[in-house]
Amino acid sequence: VSDPSKWIERLDRALRYASQQKLPKRPGRSYPREAYTRRPKTTHFQKRKKPDKPNESEEQTSK
């Protein structure tokens, strides 16, 4: 539809039809609702630890 007034009219009609539809009757959940626990903010942006570098003396003795 190229005419904006007709487009708005059709949109209003579509929304009216959609609002008159009956939603399906669905059963409730059979288990209690739960949520994951949130991490504390202190560890939220915790930096990764770098691996320890081997000692130079250990490298020389192993060769």
C-alpha positions, 0 to 999 in steps of 0.5 A: 500500500503506497498511501500512508492513510490506507496503511494506518487503516489496515494496521489498525484493522489488523491490530483490532482483529488480533486483539479480539482473538482468544488466547489458548488455555494452557496449564501452569508449570508442574515445577516451582520456578527457579532462577540461576544465582548471580555471581558476585560483582567482585568476581564479575571482571576478574582477570585470568591468572597467567601460568607460572613460567618455569625457572631457568635453572630447571630448563638447563638441567633437563636438556 
